[in-house]
Amino acid sequence: CGGKLSQEEIKLLPMGARLMTYECGMRFLMDYIQGDIYFKIHRPGQNLDRARTQFKLVSDMEHKWKVMENIVKKYM
């Protein structure tokens, strides 16, 4: 490993960002469904709103996929 990312890992950075965002959205949604027992909320429906926000971000990432890949190529 040596502390450096492999070419395959670099190539997968955009996918990792998308996956982590999706996972976070799923966690917010599950917490909402289970009665808001994990994430602290300040108002009813907050975790549902958080989930929707994460899923919207995933959708935005999908629409800007080439831009994300180009950013990785430019800086890695």
PDB file of N, CA, C, O and CB in Angstrom:
ATOM      1  N   CYS A   1       0.834  -1.175   0.000  1.00  0.00           N
ATOM      2  CA  CYS A   1       0.000   0.000   0.000  1.00  0.00           C
ATOM      3  C   CYS A   1       0.885   1.247   0.000  1.00  0.00           C
ATOM      4  O   CYS A   1       0.798   2.048  -0.931  1.00  0.00           O
ATOM      5  CB  CYS A   1      -0.952  -0.007   1.213  1.00  0.00           C
ATOM      6  N   GLY A   2       1.707   1.432   0.981  1.00  0.00           N
ATOM      7  CA  GLY A   2       2.657   2.536   0.989  1.00  0.00           C
ATOM      8  C   GLY A   2       2.038   3.919   1.092  1.00  0.00           C
ATOM      9  O   GLY A   2       2.731   4.908   0.856  1.00  0.00           O
ATOM     10  N   GLY A   3       0.767   4.026   1.432  1.00  0.00           N
ATOM     11  CA  GLY A   3       0.145   5.330   1.591  1.00  0.00           C
ATOM     12  C   GLY A   3      -0.304   5.990   0.307  1.00  0.00           C
ATOM     13  O   GLY A   3      -0.810   7.111   0.337  1.00  0.00           O
ATOM     14  N   LYS A   4      -0.130   5.322  -0.821  1.00  0.00           N
ATOM     15  CA  LYS A   4      -0.543   5.897  -2.100  1.00  0.00           C
ATOM     16  C   LYS A   4      -1.755   5.153  -2.631  1.00  0.00           C
ATOM     17  O   LYS A   4      -1.915   3.952  -2.416  1.00  0.00           O
ATOM     18  CB  LYS A   4       0.610   5.850  -3.125  1.00  0.00           C
ATOM     19  N   LEU A   5      -2.604   5.896  -3.330  1.00  0.00           N
ATOM     20  CA  LEU A   5      -3.753   5.267  -3.973  1.00  0.00           C
ATOM     21  C   LEU A   5      -3.324   4.624  -5.280  1.00  0.00           C
ATOM     22  O   LEU A   5      -2.517   5.181  -6.023  1.00  0.00           O
ATOM     23  CB  LEU A   5      -4.876   6.293  -4.221  1.00  0.00           C
ATOM     24  N   SER A   6      -3.865   3.459  -5.550  1.00  0.00           N
ATOM     25  CA  SER A   6      -3.601   2.814  -6.833  1.00  0.00           C
ATOM     26  C   SER A   6      -4.404   3.529  -7.917  1.00  0.00           C
ATOM     27  O   SER A   6      -5.298   4.319  -7.612  1.00  0.00           O
ATOM     28  CB  SER A   6      -3.958   1.292  -6.784  1.00  0.00           C
ATOM     29  N   GLN A   7      -4.089   3.254  -9.170  1.00  0.00           N
ATOM     30  CA  GLN A   7      -4.835   3.858 -10.280  1.00  0.00           C
ATOM     31  C   GLN A   7      -6.303   3.442 -10.238  1.00  0.00           C
ATOM     32  O   GLN A   7      -7.185   4.243 -10.544  1.00  0.00           O
ATOM     33  CB  GLN A   7      -4.211   3.459 -11.631  1.00  0.00           C
ATOM     34  N   GLU A   8      -6.562   2.212  -9.866  1.00  0.00           N
ATOM     35  CA  GLU A   8      -7.947   1.737  -9.751  1.00  0.00           C
ATOM     36  C   GLU A   8      -8.694   2.491  -8.651  1.00  0.00           C
ATOM     37  O   GLU A   8      -9.851   2.873  -8.830  1.00  0.00           O
ATOM     38  CB  GLU A   8      -7.975   0.221  -9.466  1.00  0.00           C
ATOM     39  N   GLU A   9      -8.029   2.703  -7.513  1.00  0.00           N
ATOM     40  CA  GLU A   9      -8.657   3.449  -6.419  1.00  0.00           C
ATOM     41  C   GLU A   9      -8.949   4.888  -6.833  1.00  0.00           C
ATOM     42  O   GLU A   9     -10.008   5.429  -6.516  1.00  0.00           O
ATOM     43  CB  GLU A   9      -7.759   3.432  -5.173  1.00  0.00           C
ATOM     44  N   ILE A  10      -8.015   5.496  -7.534  1.00  0.00           N
ATOM     45  CA  ILE A  10      -8.212   6.863  -8.022  1.00  0.00           C
ATOM     46  C   ILE A  10      -9.402   6.917  -8.966  1.00  0.00           C
ATOM     47  O   ILE A  10     -10.234   7.820  -8.877  1.00  0.00           O
ATOM     48  CB  ILE A  10      -6.943   7.381  -8.731  1.00  0.00           C
ATOM     49  N   LYS A  11      -9.478   5.959  -9.861  1.00  0.00           N
ATOM     50  CA  LYS A  11     -10.573   5.903 -10.829  1.00  0.00           C
ATOM     51  C   LYS A  11     -11.929   5.770 -10.132  1.00  0.00           C
ATOM     52  O   LYS A  11     -12.943   6.256 -10.633  1.00  0.00           O
ATOM     53  CB  LYS A  11     -10.364   4.734 -11.795  1.00  0.00           C
ATOM     54  N   LEU A  12     -11.936   5.111  -8.979  1.00  0.00           N
ATOM     55  CA  LEU A  12     -13.186   4.846  -8.264  1.00  0.00           C
ATOM     56  C   LEU A  12     -13.569   5.932  -7.251  1.00  0.00           C
ATOM     57  O   LEU A  12     -14.589   5.797  -6.575  1.00  0.00           O
ATOM     58  CB  LEU A  12     -13.080   3.531  -7.556  1.00  0.00           C
ATOM     59  N   LEU A  13     -12.784   6.996  -7.131  1.00  0.00           N
ATOM     60  CA  LEU A  13     -13.106   8.054  -6.173  1.00  0.00           C
ATOM     61  C   LEU A  13     -14.501   8.644  -6.385  1.00  0.00           C
ATOM     62  O   LEU A  13     -15.238   8.800  -5.411  1.00  0.00           O
ATOM     63  CB  LEU A  13     -12.074   9.155  -6.265  1.00  0.00           C
ATOM     64  N   PRO A  14     -14.894   8.979  -7.620  1.00  0.00           N
ATOM     65  CA  PRO A  14     -16.262   9.497  -7.790  1.00  0.00           C
ATOM     66  C   PRO A  14     -17.330   8.491  -7.345  1.00  0.00           C
ATOM     67  O   PRO A  14     -18.332   8.876  -6.742  1.00  0.00           O
ATOM     68  CB  PRO A  14     -16.496   9.875  -9.253  1.00  0.00           C
ATOM     69  N   MET A  15     -17.120   7.223  -7.637  1.00  0.00           N
ATOM     70  CA  MET A  15     -18.074   6.196  -7.220  1.00  0.00           C
ATOM     71  C   MET A  15     -18.139   6.116  -5.694  1.00  0.00           C
ATOM     72  O   MET A  15     -19.213   5.938  -5.120  1.00  0.00           O
ATOM     73  CB  MET A  15     -17.686   4.823  -7.813  1.00  0.00           C
ATOM     74  N   GLY A  16     -16.986   6.249  -5.049  1.00  0.00           N
ATOM     75  CA  GLY A  16     -16.962   6.232  -3.589  1.00  0.00           C
ATOM     76  C   GLY A  16     -17.748   7.388  -2.994  1.00  0.00           C
ATOM     77  O   GLY A  16     -18.482   7.214  -2.021  1.00  0.00           O
ATOM     78  N   ALA A  17     -17.594   8.567  -3.580  1.00  0.00           N
ATOM     79  CA  ALA A  17     -18.345   9.731  -3.104  1.00  0.00           C
ATOM     80  C   ALA A  17     -19.842   9.496  -3.263  1.00  0.00           C
ATOM     81  O   ALA A  17     -20.622   9.797  -2.359  1.00  0.00           O
ATOM     82  CB  ALA A  17     -17.920  11.004  -3.866  1.00  0.00           C
ATOM     83  N   ARG A  18     -20.238   8.963  -4.403  1.00  0.00           N
ATOM     84  CA  ARG A  18     -21.655   8.676  -4.661  1.00  0.00           C
ATOM     85  C   ARG A  18     -22.180   7.622  -3.690  1.00  0.00           C
ATOM     86  O   ARG A  18     -23.262   7.776  -3.124  1.00  0.00           O
ATOM     87  CB  ARG A  18     -21.856   8.204  -6.115  1.00  0.00           C
ATOM     88  N   LEU A  19     -21.419   6.563  -3.503  1.00  0.00           N
ATOM     89  CA  LEU A  19     -21.844   5.476  -2.625  1.00  0.00           C
ATOM     90  C   LEU A  19     -21.989   5.944  -1.175  1.00  0.00           C
ATOM     91  O   LEU A  19     -22.966   5.598  -0.510  1.00  0.00           O
ATOM     92  CB  LEU A  19     -20.850   4.320  -2.703  1.00  0.00           C
ATOM     93  N   MET A  20     -21.031   6.725  -0.681  1.00  0.00           N
ATOM     94  CA  MET A  20     -21.092   7.201   0.701  1.00  0.00           C
ATOM     95  C   MET A  20     -22.283   8.132   0.909  1.00  0.00           C
ATOM     96  O   MET A  20     -22.920   8.102   1.961  1.00  0.00           O
ATOM     97  CB  MET A  20     -19.791   7.918   1.076  1.00  0.00           C
ATOM     98  N   THR A  21     -22.579   8.950  -0.081  1.00  0.00           N
ATOM     99  CA  THR A  21     -23.728   9.850   0.007  1.00  0.00           C
ATOM    100  C   THR A  21     -25.025   9.051   0.024  1.00  0.00           C
ATOM    101  O   THR A  21     -25.929   9.342   0.807  1.00  0.00           O
ATOM    102  CB  THR A  21     -23.730  10.850  -1.167  1.00  0.00           C
ATOM    103  N   TYR A  22     -25.115   8.043  -0.840  1.00  0.00           N
ATOM    104  CA  TYR A  22     -26.294   7.170  -0.880  1.00  0.00           C
ATOM    105  C   TYR A  22     -26.461   6.434   0.454  1.00  0.00           C
ATOM    106  O   TYR A  22     -27.566   6.342   0.988  1.00  0.00           O
ATOM    107  CB  TYR A  22     -26.179   6.153  -2.046  1.00  0.00           C
ATOM    108  N   GLU A  23     -25.360   5.916   0.977  1.00  0.00           N
ATOM    109  CA  GLU A  23     -25.412   5.194   2.251  1.00  0.00           C
ATOM    110  C   GLU A  23     -25.907   6.104   3.369  1.00  0.00           C
ATOM    111  O   GLU A  23     -26.721   5.690   4.194  1.00  0.00           O
ATOM    112  CB  GLU A  23     -24.028   4.626   2.606  1.00  0.00           C
ATOM    113  N   CYS A  24     -25.425   7.328   3.398  1.00  0.00           N
ATOM    114  CA  CYS A  24     -25.858   8.280   4.420  1.00  0.00           C
ATOM    115  C   CYS A  24     -27.358   8.546   4.292  1.00  0.00           C
ATOM    116  O   CYS A  24     -28.071   8.604   5.294  1.00  0.00           O
ATOM    117  CB  CYS A  24     -25.064   9.601   4.303  1.00  0.00           C
ATOM    118  N   GLY A  25     -27.825   8.706   3.063  1.00  0.00           N
ATOM    119  CA  GLY A  25     -29.253   8.899   2.836  1.00  0.00           C
ATOM    120  C   GLY A  25     -30.068   7.719   3.333  1.00  0.00           C
ATOM    121  O   GLY A  25     -31.126   7.895   3.938  1.00  0.00           O
ATOM    122  N   MET A  26     -29.575   6.516   3.077  1.00  0.00           N
ATOM    123  CA  MET A  26     -30.274   5.317   3.545  1.00  0.00           C
ATOM    124  C   MET A  26     -30.304   5.255   5.071  1.00  0.00           C
ATOM    125  O   MET A  26     -31.302   4.831   5.654  1.00  0.00           O
ATOM    126  CB  MET A  26     -29.605   4.056   2.982  1.00  0.00           C
ATOM    127  N   ARG A  27     -29.235   5.670   5.709  1.00  0.00           N
ATOM    128  CA  ARG A  27     -29.196   5.657   7.176  1.00  0.00           C
ATOM    129  C   ARG A  27     -30.191   6.659   7.755  1.00  0.00           C
ATOM    130  O   ARG A  27     -30.884   6.359   8.727  1.00  0.00           O
ATOM    131  CB  ARG A  27     -27.776   5.970   7.681  1.00  0.00           C
ATOM    132  N   PHE A  28     -30.262   7.864   7.150  1.00  0.00           N
ATOM    133  CA  PHE A  28     -31.255   8.844   7.598  1.00  0.00           C
ATOM    134  C   PHE A  28     -32.669   8.305   7.401  1.00  0.00           C
ATOM    135  O   PHE A  28     -33.522   8.454   8.276  1.00  0.00           O
ATOM    136  CB  PHE A  28     -31.082  10.176   6.840  1.00  0.00           C
ATOM    137  N   LEU A  29     -32.916   7.679   6.252  1.00  0.00           N
ATOM    138  CA  LEU A  29     -34.245   7.143   5.960  1.00  0.00           C
ATOM    139  C   LEU A  29     -34.612   6.023   6.937  1.00  0.00           C
ATOM    140  O   LEU A  29     -35.729   5.995   7.454  1.00  0.00           O
ATOM    141  CB  LEU A  29     -34.305   6.626   4.514  1.00  0.00           C
ATOM    142  N   MET A  30     -33.692   5.114   7.187  1.00  0.00           N
ATOM    143  CA  MET A  30     -33.966   4.020   8.127  1.00  0.00           C
ATOM    144  C   MET A  30     -34.216   4.558   9.533  1.00  0.00           C
ATOM    145  O   MET A  30     -35.083   4.055  10.248  1.00  0.00           O
ATOM    146  CB  MET A  30     -32.796   3.020   8.146  1.00  0.00           C
ATOM    147  N   ASP A  31     -33.459   5.575   9.929  1.00  0.00           N
ATOM    148  CA  ASP A  31     -33.663   6.149  11.253  1.00  0.00           C
ATOM    149  C   ASP A  31     -35.050   6.784  11.345  1.00  0.00           C
ATOM    150  O   ASP A  31     -35.736   6.645  12.358  1.00  0.00           O
ATOM    151  CB  ASP A  31     -32.571   7.191  11.566  1.00  0.00           C
ATOM    152  N   TYR A  32     -35.455   7.475  10.294  1.00  0.00           N
ATOM    153  CA  TYR A  32     -36.800   8.060  10.258  1.00  0.00           C
ATOM    154  C   TYR A  32     -37.860   6.963  10.390  1.00  0.00           C
ATOM    155  O   TYR A  32     -38.797   7.094  11.179  1.00  0.00           O
ATOM    156  CB  TYR A  32     -37.013   8.859   8.945  1.00  0.00           C
ATOM    157  N   ILE A  33     -37.713   5.891   9.626  1.00  0.00           N
ATOM    158  CA  ILE A  33     -38.682   4.787   9.648  1.00  0.00           C
ATOM    159  C   ILE A  33     -38.739   4.125  11.025  1.00  0.00           C
ATOM    160  O   ILE A  33     -39.803   3.705  11.477  1.00  0.00           O
ATOM    161  CB  ILE A  33     -38.324   3.740   8.578  1.00  0.00           C
ATOM    162  N   GLN A  34     -37.584   4.038  11.685  1.00  0.00           N
ATOM    163  CA  GLN A  34     -37.508   3.354  12.981  1.00  0.00           C
ATOM    164  C   GLN A  34     -37.824   4.271  14.161  1.00  0.00           C
ATOM    165  O   GLN A  34     -37.717   3.858  15.316  1.00  0.00           O
ATOM    166  CB  GLN A  34     -36.130   2.760  13.164  1.00  0.00           C
ATOM    167  N   GLY A  35     -38.213   5.511  13.875  1.00  0.00           N
ATOM    168  CA  GLY A  35     -38.622   6.404  14.959  1.00  0.00           C
ATOM    169  C   GLY A  35     -37.560   7.376  15.429  1.00  0.00           C
ATOM    170  O   GLY A  35     -37.623   7.855  16.561  1.00  0.00           O
ATOM    171  N   ASP A  36     -36.593   7.676  14.594  1.00  0.00           N
ATOM    172  CA  ASP A  36     -35.559   8.678  14.915  1.00  0.00           C
ATOM    173  C   ASP A  36     -34.807   8.326  16.196  1.00  0.00           C
ATOM    174  O   ASP A  36     -34.730   9.129  17.125  1.00  0.00           O
ATOM    175  CB  ASP A  36     -36.192  10.069  15.055  1.00  0.00           C
ATOM    176  N   ILE A  37     -34.257   7.120  16.231  1.00  0.00           N
ATOM    177  CA  ILE A  37     -33.586   6.653  17.445  1.00  0.00           C
ATOM    178  C   ILE A  37     -32.068   6.818  17.407  1.00  0.00           C
ATOM    179  O   ILE A  37     -31.417   6.695  18.445  1.00  0.00           O
ATOM    180  CB  ILE A  37     -33.921   5.209  17.677  1.00  0.00           C
ATOM    181  N   TYR A  38     -31.493   7.091  16.248  1.00  0.00           N
ATOM    182  CA  TYR A  38     -30.034   7.175  16.147  1.00  0.00           C
ATOM    183  C   TYR A  38     -29.564   8.617  15.982  1.00  0.00           C
ATOM    184  O   TYR A  38     -28.790   9.117  16.799  1.00  0.00           O
ATOM    185  CB  TYR A  38     -29.537   6.331  14.975  1.00  0.00           C
ATOM    186  N   PHE A  39     -30.029   9.285  14.928  1.00  0.00           N
ATOM    187  CA  PHE A  39     -29.618  10.665  14.679  1.00  0.00           C
ATOM    188  C   PHE A  39     -30.506  11.621  15.470  1.00  0.00           C
ATOM    189  O   PHE A  39     -31.730  11.497  15.457  1.00  0.00           O
ATOM    190  CB  PHE A  39     -29.679  10.992  13.168  1.00  0.00           C
ATOM    191  N   LYS A  40     -29.888  12.565  16.152  1.00  0.00           N
ATOM    192  CA  LYS A  40     -30.637  13.556  16.914  1.00  0.00           C
ATOM    193  C   LYS A  40     -31.414  14.451  15.948  1.00  0.00           C
ATOM    194  O   LYS A  40     -30.887  14.880  14.922  1.00  0.00           O
ATOM    195  CB  LYS A  40     -29.687  14.402  17.811  1.00  0.00           C
ATOM    196  N   ILE A  41     -32.654  14.720  16.286  1.00  0.00           N
ATOM    197  CA  ILE A  41     -33.474  15.612  15.463  1.00  0.00           C
ATOM    198  C   ILE A  41     -33.966  16.777  16.315  1.00  0.00           C
ATOM    199  O   ILE A  41     -34.055  16.678  17.538  1.00  0.00           O
ATOM    200  CB  ILE A  41     -34.674  14.847  14.836  1.00  0.00           C
ATOM    201  N   HIS A  42     -34.283  17.888  15.640  1.00  0.00           N
ATOM    202  CA  HIS A  42     -34.815  19.068  16.318  1.00  0.00           C
ATOM    203  C   HIS A  42     -36.263  19.330  15.931  1.00  0.00           C
ATOM    204  O   HIS A  42     -36.916  20.204  16.501  1.00  0.00           O
ATOM    205  CB  HIS A  42     -33.964  20.288  15.996  1.00  0.00           C
ATOM    206  N   ARG A  43     -36.766  18.564  14.951  1.00  0.00           N
ATOM    207  CA  ARG A  43     -38.157  18.722  14.519  1.00  0.00           C
ATOM    208  C   ARG A  43     -38.605  17.417  13.864  1.00  0.00           C
ATOM    209  O   ARG A  43     -37.785  16.672  13.329  1.00  0.00           O
ATOM    210  CB  ARG A  43     -38.317  19.935  13.531  1.00  0.00           C
ATOM    211  N   PRO A  44     -39.893  17.150  13.907  1.00  0.00           N
ATOM    212  CA  PRO A  44     -40.414  15.948  13.243  1.00  0.00           C
ATOM    213  C   PRO A  44     -40.124  15.983  11.737  1.00  0.00           C
ATOM    214  O   PRO A  44     -40.237  17.027  11.095  1.00  0.00           O
ATOM    215  CB  PRO A  44     -41.934  15.815  13.487  1.00  0.00           C
ATOM    216  N   GLY A  45     -39.758  14.847  11.199  1.00  0.00           N
ATOM    217  CA  GLY A  45     -39.488  14.742   9.766  1.00  0.00           C
ATOM    218  C   GLY A  45     -38.100  15.183   9.342  1.00  0.00           C
ATOM    219  O   GLY A  45     -37.781  15.158   8.153  1.00  0.00           O
ATOM    220  N   GLN A  46     -37.275  15.586  10.289  1.00  0.00           N
ATOM    221  CA  GLN A  46     -35.945  16.085   9.935  1.00  0.00           C
ATOM    222  C   GLN A  46     -35.094  15.010   9.266  1.00  0.00           C
ATOM    223  O   GLN A  46     -34.392  15.298   8.297  1.00  0.00           O
ATOM    224  CB  GLN A  46     -35.234  16.607  11.177  1.00  0.00           C
ATOM    225  N   ASN A  47     -35.146  13.784   9.765  1.00  0.00           N
ATOM    226  CA  ASN A  47     -34.348  12.725   9.139  1.00  0.00           C
ATOM    227  C   ASN A  47     -34.861  12.375   7.751  1.00  0.00           C
ATOM    228  O   ASN A  47     -34.073  12.009   6.879  1.00  0.00           O
ATOM    229  CB  ASN A  47     -34.347  11.481  10.013  1.00  0.00           C
ATOM    230  N   LEU A  48     -36.161  12.481   7.532  1.00  0.00           N
ATOM    231  CA  LEU A  48     -36.704  12.270   6.194  1.00  0.00           C
ATOM    232  C   LEU A  48     -36.201  13.361   5.249  1.00  0.00           C
ATOM    233  O   LEU A  48     -35.838  13.077   4.107  1.00  0.00           O
ATOM    234  CB  LEU A  48     -38.250  12.253   6.229  1.00  0.00           C
ATOM    235  N   ASP A  49     -36.180  14.598   5.721  1.00  0.00           N
ATOM    236  CA  ASP A  49     -35.639  15.691   4.906  1.00  0.00           C
ATOM    237  C   ASP A  49     -34.155  15.480   4.621  1.00  0.00           C
ATOM    238  O   ASP A  49     -33.691  15.730   3.509  1.00  0.00           O
ATOM    239  CB  ASP A  49     -35.851  17.040   5.609  1.00  0.00           C
ATOM    240  N   ARG A  50     -33.422  15.023   5.616  1.00  0.00           N
ATOM    241  CA  ARG A  50     -31.998  14.742   5.424  1.00  0.00           C
ATOM    242  C   ARG A  50     -31.802  13.660   4.364  1.00  0.00           C
ATOM    243  O   ARG A  50     -30.929  13.775   3.503  1.00  0.00           O
ATOM    244  CB  ARG A  50     -31.346  14.310   6.755  1.00  0.00           C
ATOM    245  N   ALA A  51     -32.615  12.612   4.432  1.00  0.00           N
ATOM    246  CA  ALA A  51     -32.518  11.528   3.443  1.00  0.00           C
ATOM    247  C   ALA A  51     -32.798  12.061   2.047  1.00  0.00           C
ATOM    248  O   ALA A  51     -32.055  11.770   1.110  1.00  0.00           O
ATOM    249  CB  ALA A  51     -33.501  10.385   3.782  1.00  0.00           C
ATOM    250  N   ARG A  52     -33.853  12.831   1.904  1.00  0.00           N
ATOM    251  CA  ARG A  52     -34.191  13.400   0.592  1.00  0.00           C
ATOM    252  C   ARG A  52     -33.065  14.272   0.058  1.00  0.00           C
ATOM    253  O   ARG A  52     -32.771  14.253  -1.137  1.00  0.00           O
ATOM    254  CB  ARG A  52     -35.481  14.217   0.681  1.00  0.00           C
ATOM    255  N   THR A  53     -32.437  15.037   0.945  1.00  0.00           N
ATOM    256  CA  THR A  53     -31.317  15.885   0.533  1.00  0.00           C
ATOM    257  C   THR A  53     -30.157  15.044   0.019  1.00  0.00           C
ATOM    258  O   THR A  53     -29.553  15.377  -1.001  1.00  0.00           O
ATOM    259  CB  THR A  53     -30.852  16.764   1.699  1.00  0.00           C
ATOM    260  N   GLN A  54     -29.843  13.963   0.712  1.00  0.00           N
ATOM    261  CA  GLN A  54     -28.750  13.090   0.283  1.00  0.00           C
ATOM    262  C   GLN A  54     -29.071  12.437  -1.058  1.00  0.00           C
ATOM    263  O   GLN A  54     -28.200  12.338  -1.922  1.00  0.00           O
ATOM    264  CB  GLN A  54     -28.474  12.013   1.344  1.00  0.00           C
ATOM    265  N   PHE A  55     -30.307  11.995  -1.237  1.00  0.00           N
ATOM    266  CA  PHE A  55     -30.690  11.360  -2.502  1.00  0.00           C
ATOM    267  C   PHE A  55     -30.677  12.363  -3.651  1.00  0.00           C
ATOM    268  O   PHE A  55     -30.350  12.005  -4.783  1.00  0.00           O
ATOM    269  CB  PHE A  55     -32.080  10.723  -2.380  1.00  0.00           C
ATOM    270  N   LYS A  56     -31.029  13.610  -3.369  1.00  0.00           N
ATOM    271  CA  LYS A  56     -30.948  14.659  -4.394  1.00  0.00           C
ATOM    272  C   LYS A  56     -29.489  14.888  -4.776  1.00  0.00           C
ATOM    273  O   LYS A  56     -29.179  15.084  -5.952  1.00  0.00           O
ATOM    274  CB  LYS A  56     -31.593  15.985  -3.889  1.00  0.00           C
ATOM    275  N   LEU A  57     -28.598  14.864  -3.798  1.00  0.00           N
ATOM    276  CA  LEU A  57     -27.175  15.021  -4.079  1.00  0.00           C
ATOM    277  C   LEU A  57     -26.662  13.865  -4.929  1.00  0.00           C
ATOM    278  O   LEU A  57     -25.873  14.084  -5.848  1.00  0.00           O
ATOM    279  CB  LEU A  57     -26.377  15.114  -2.773  1.00  0.00           C
ATOM    280  N   VAL A  58     -27.092  12.645  -4.642  1.00  0.00           N
ATOM    281  CA  VAL A  58     -26.710  11.490  -5.467  1.00  0.00           C
ATOM    282  C   VAL A  58     -27.163  11.712  -6.905  1.00  0.00           C
ATOM    283  O   VAL A  58     -26.402  11.474  -7.843  1.00  0.00           O
ATOM    284  CB  VAL A  58     -27.321  10.177  -4.903  1.00  0.00           C
ATOM    285  N   SER A  59     -28.383  12.161  -7.077  1.00  0.00           N
ATOM    286  CA  SER A  59     -28.902  12.432  -8.418  1.00  0.00           C
ATOM    287  C   SER A  59     -28.073  13.501  -9.122  1.00  0.00           C
ATOM    288  O   SER A  59     -27.765  13.379 -10.308  1.00  0.00           O
ATOM    289  CB  SER A  59     -30.369  12.869  -8.345  1.00  0.00           C
ATOM    290  N   ASP A  60     -27.717  14.542  -8.388  1.00  0.00           N
ATOM    291  CA  ASP A  60     -26.892  15.610  -8.961  1.00  0.00           C
ATOM    292  C   ASP A  60     -25.519  15.073  -9.367  1.00  0.00           C
ATOM    293  O   ASP A  60     -24.998  15.430 -10.424  1.00  0.00           O
ATOM    294  CB  ASP A  60     -26.735  16.769  -7.955  1.00  0.00           C
ATOM    295  N   MET A  61     -24.937  14.219  -8.528  1.00  0.00           N
ATOM    296  CA  MET A  61     -23.646  13.611  -8.863  1.00  0.00           C
ATOM    297  C   MET A  61     -23.758  12.802 -10.151  1.00  0.00           C
ATOM    298  O   MET A  61     -22.868  12.852 -11.000  1.00  0.00           O
ATOM    299  CB  MET A  61     -23.150  12.713  -7.709  1.00  0.00           C
ATOM    300  N   GLU A  62     -24.840  12.064 -10.292  1.00  0.00           N
ATOM    301  CA  GLU A  62     -25.024  11.248 -11.495  1.00  0.00           C
ATOM    302  C   GLU A  62     -25.121  12.119 -12.744  1.00  0.00           C
ATOM    303  O   GLU A  62     -24.613  11.750 -13.802  1.00  0.00           O
ATOM    304  CB  GLU A  62     -26.280  10.380 -11.362  1.00  0.00           C
ATOM    305  N   HIS A  63     -25.769  13.264 -12.620  1.00  0.00           N
ATOM    306  CA  HIS A  63     -25.885  14.170 -13.764  1.00  0.00           C
ATOM    307  C   HIS A  63     -24.566  14.874 -14.093  1.00  0.00           C
ATOM    308  O   HIS A  63     -24.359  15.325 -15.219  1.00  0.00           O
ATOM    309  CB  HIS A  63     -26.961  15.205 -13.492  1.00  0.00           C
ATOM    310  N   LYS A  64     -23.681  14.964 -13.103  1.00  0.00           N
ATOM    311  CA  LYS A  64     -22.397  15.651 -13.289  1.00  0.00           C
ATOM    312  C   LYS A  64     -21.222  14.677 -13.214  1.00  0.00           C
ATOM    313  O   LYS A  64     -20.110  15.050 -12.840  1.00  0.00           O
ATOM    314  CB  LYS A  64     -22.227  16.753 -12.237  1.00  0.00           C
ATOM    315  N   TRP A  65     -21.488  13.434 -13.573  1.00  0.00           N
ATOM    316  CA  TRP A  65     -20.479  12.379 -13.427  1.00  0.00           C
ATOM    317  C   TRP A  65     -19.176  12.708 -14.150  1.00  0.00           C
ATOM    318  O   TRP A  65     -18.099  12.562 -13.573  1.00  0.00           O
ATOM    319  CB  TRP A  65     -21.027  11.066 -13.948  1.00  0.00           C
ATOM    320  N   LYS A  66     -19.261  13.145 -15.394  1.00  0.00           N
ATOM    321  CA  LYS A  66     -18.050  13.455 -16.169  1.00  0.00           C
ATOM    322  C   LYS A  66     -17.264  14.580 -15.515  1.00  0.00           C
ATOM    323  O   LYS A  66     -16.034  14.551 -15.511  1.00  0.00           O
ATOM    324  CB  LYS A  66     -18.412  13.839 -17.615  1.00  0.00           C
ATOM    325  N   VAL A  67     -17.950  15.563 -14.965  1.00  0.00           N
ATOM    326  CA  VAL A  67     -17.277  16.663 -14.266  1.00  0.00           C
ATOM    327  C   VAL A  67     -16.504  16.115 -13.074  1.00  0.00           C
ATOM    328  O   VAL A  67     -15.356  16.498 -12.846  1.00  0.00           O
ATOM    329  CB  VAL A  67     -18.301  17.736 -13.801  1.00  0.00           C
ATOM    330  N   MET A  68     -17.124  15.226 -12.320  1.00  0.00           N
ATOM    331  CA  MET A  68     -16.448  14.628 -11.167  1.00  0.00           C
ATOM    332  C   MET A  68     -15.218  13.837 -11.607  1.00  0.00           C
ATOM    333  O   MET A  68     -14.157  13.937 -10.991  1.00  0.00           O
ATOM    334  CB  MET A  68     -17.412  13.716 -10.392  1.00  0.00           C
ATOM    335  N   GLU A  69     -15.364  13.057 -12.667  1.00  0.00           N
ATOM    336  CA  GLU A  69     -14.215  12.293 -13.174  1.00  0.00           C
ATOM    337  C   GLU A  69     -13.096  13.225 -13.626  1.00  0.00           C
ATOM    338  O   GLU A  69     -11.921  12.947 -13.385  1.00  0.00           O
ATOM    339  CB  GLU A  69     -14.643  11.384 -14.339  1.00  0.00           C
ATOM    340  N   ASN A  70     -13.449  14.311 -14.268  1.00  0.00           N
ATOM    341  CA  ASN A  70     -12.437  15.260 -14.740  1.00  0.00           C
ATOM    342  C   ASN A  70     -11.722  15.950 -13.583  1.00  0.00           C
ATOM    343  O   ASN A  70     -10.524  16.219 -13.670  1.00  0.00           O
ATOM    344  CB  ASN A  70     -13.079  16.304 -15.646  1.00  0.00           C
ATOM    345  N   ILE A  71     -12.432  16.235 -12.518  1.00  0.00           N
ATOM    346  CA  ILE A  71     -11.795  16.830 -11.337  1.00  0.00           C
ATOM    347  C   ILE A  71     -10.770  15.865 -10.757  1.00  0.00           C
ATOM    348  O   ILE A  71      -9.659  16.268 -10.416  1.00  0.00           O
ATOM    349  CB  ILE A  71     -12.853  17.199 -10.265  1.00  0.00           C
ATOM    350  N   VAL A  72     -11.139  14.593 -10.646  1.00  0.00           N
ATOM    351  CA  VAL A  72     -10.206  13.586 -10.126  1.00  0.00           C
ATOM    352  C   VAL A  72      -8.982  13.493 -11.030  1.00  0.00           C
ATOM    353  O   VAL A  72      -7.852  13.466 -10.542  1.00  0.00           O
ATOM    354  CB  VAL A  72     -10.896  12.201 -10.008  1.00  0.00           C
ATOM    355  N   LYS A  73      -9.197  13.444 -12.338  1.00  0.00           N
ATOM    356  CA  LYS A  73      -8.070  13.364 -13.279  1.00  0.00           C
ATOM    357  C   LYS A  73      -7.158  14.575 -13.159  1.00  0.00           C
ATOM    358  O   LYS A  73      -5.936  14.446 -13.227  1.00  0.00           O
ATOM    359  CB  LYS A  73      -8.581  13.242 -14.717  1.00  0.00           C
ATOM    360  N   LYS A  74      -7.745  15.740 -12.982  1.00  0.00           N
ATOM    361  CA  LYS A  74      -6.961  16.976 -12.907  1.00  0.00           C
ATOM    362  C   LYS A  74      -6.068  17.021 -11.667  1.00  0.00           C
ATOM    363  O   LYS A  74      -4.919  17.455 -11.746  1.00  0.00           O
ATOM    364  CB  LYS A  74      -7.889  18.182 -12.911  1.00  0.00           C
ATOM    365  N   TYR A  75      -6.584  16.580 -10.541  1.00  0.00           N
ATOM    366  CA  TYR A  75      -5.851  16.740  -9.289  1.00  0.00           C
ATOM    367  C   TYR A  75      -5.159  15.473  -8.794  1.00  0.00           C
ATOM    368  O   TYR A  75      -4.422  15.527  -7.809  1.00  0.00           O
ATOM    369  CB  TYR A  75      -6.778  17.221  -8.241  1.00  0.00           C
ATOM    370  N   MET A  76      -5.376  14.348  -9.447  1.00  0.00           N
ATOM    371  CA  MET A  76      -4.715  13.120  -9.011  1.00  0.00           C
ATOM    372  C   MET A  76      -3.742  12.704 -10.091  1.00  0.00           C
ATOM    373  O   MET A  76      -3.061  11.688  -9.950  1.00  0.00           O
ATOM    374  CB  MET A  76      -5.744  11.985  -8.715  1.00  0.00           C
TER     375      MET A  76
END
